[in-house]
Amino acid sequence: MKKIDINIKTKPINYNIFFTEEILEQLNPKINGHKVLVITDHNVNQLYTKEFVKSLNSDQNNLYKFVVKPGEKSKSLKKLEDIFDLLLDKGFNRDDYIISLGGGVIGDLAGLAASTFKRGLNLIQIPTTLLSQVDSSIGGKTAVNYKNIKNVIGTFYNPNLVLININYLDTLSKREFLNGFSEIIKTAFIGEKHLYQLLTKNSYNSIIKKRKLLEKIIEKAILFKKQVVKEDLYDQNQRKILNFGHTIGHVLESNNRLNYKHGEAVTLGMKYASLFSVYKNLLNRKECDKIIKKIDKFGLPTKINKNIPFKKIISVINQDKKSENNDIKMVLLDGLFNPIVKKVSLSELKVVWSDFIEEDSSD
Ligand SMILES: NC(=O)c1ccc[n+]([C@@H]2O[C@H](COP(=O)([O-])OP(=O)(O)OC[C@H]3O[C@@H](n4cnc5c(N)ncnc54)[C@H](O)[C@@H]3O)[C@@H](O)[C@H]2O)c1
């Protein structure tokens, strides 16, 4: 038997995240002389993209815009195909740019298009929701949904640049803001102690009023994610801790009847994972209550709005890429700030599911 060793020394992944109100100053020198496709959704288009495209210092003949309907349905193979058609038609090459201007839906779709077309175009992420600023624009995960399964087709592909302007958040509804805030709260629970203190000291109202404080909170969440992703880009080990609350969160989010946004579903998932951690004697009840209280303080849901039979949960978990035979891997807390990934059985999940539903209907 012959053996050929392939040992590729990959380049370190290097990109900057800028906090700036002067996005164009960072952007224009990069895109000059290249074709540019800006991907956005209708809401962001009305609010920002029209003006943004006009002010790009790029040859307007080489500048294109692709606008999708807002919402999760646009993360589809059909939209990806439409983007490929446009890129082909306009003759995009690997040194050209895709700019994502929008929330996580746009970032995931644009990222997947950039990573796959001609095996990779340049990608610039300009996240406009809190969720995309603290979470989805960083870490290189791209995806579309397929056959009603969330994020089942995707790649790992890092942007060349992420530009964060917190002024974009001014036009978000409170519900959308809190949707992103849920990932910030998660970051505090899984180990960012200073962030936890900031969330203890400050209310929702003071955070949205104080720009510097909001920026500090966003920066802390980003730095925490950056550190975790740096150790495990491909989500094999340590990165899984970022999924705290996401196992049950994904199940609730994919149930259209419940109408939960990602962050809302994740907070319920965090409550469930905390109750599970208590059940496993990892977390004490006092710490679990602190978690629930903190979620509640910021107005995120801690009570499920409909009773869902456990078999519905199982059917989604079985489709989920995280399930293995009759066990799934779930992030639990071995004490506050100390996330661990544990295999848990579906029968254990069922026991805690009953507690979860009961707690919700108890007052
Ligand atoms: N890639 C990752 O690592 C990662 C991580 C977390 C979540 N996600 C994905 O992110 C998506 C959710 O992202 P999202 O919450 O940003 O949703 P979204 O992109 O659908 O945006 C939410 C809503 O806010 C609107 N909007 C965007 N910016 C606005 C602004 N500045 N002012 C007013 N309205 C604005 C949008 O039009 C939309 O209606 C999900 O698909 C989720 O799977 C990806």
The ligand as an ORCA input file, in Angstrom:
! r2SCAN-3c Opt
* xyz 0 1
  N     -23.832     32.686     11.413
  C     -23.968     32.648     12.720
  O     -23.008     32.397     13.475
  C     -25.307     32.936     13.336
  C     -25.416     33.122     14.730
  C     -26.667     33.464     15.252
  C     -27.770     33.596     14.417
  N     -27.610     33.388     13.063
  C     -28.749     33.564     12.162
  O     -29.120     34.944     12.164
  C     -30.486     35.027     11.779
  C     -31.207     36.017     12.673
  O     -30.592     37.260     12.552
  P     -31.366     38.607     12.918
  O     -32.000     38.436     14.225
  O     -30.432     39.714     12.691
  O     -32.587     38.571     11.880
  P     -32.901     39.334     10.504
  O     -31.711     39.417      9.647
  O     -34.105     38.665      9.967
  O     -33.276     40.804     10.979
  C     -34.392     40.973     11.814
  C     -35.322     42.059     11.288
  O     -34.725     43.324     11.512
  C     -34.761     44.109     10.316
  N     -33.621     44.997     10.399
  C     -32.319     44.724     10.183
  N     -31.564     45.771     10.496
  C     -32.393     46.746     10.903
  C     -32.206     48.067     11.381
  N     -30.994     48.582     11.553
  N     -33.298     48.785     11.713
  C     -34.546     48.267     11.606
  N     -34.784     47.015     11.183
  C     -33.713     46.268     10.837
  C     -34.745     43.102      9.214
  O     -35.274     43.630      8.030
  C     -35.604     41.993      9.794
  O     -36.965     42.284      9.584
  C     -31.073     33.630     11.850
  O     -31.234     33.147     10.545
  C     -29.996     32.837     12.579
  O     -29.957     31.489     12.177
  C     -26.417     33.079     12.526
*
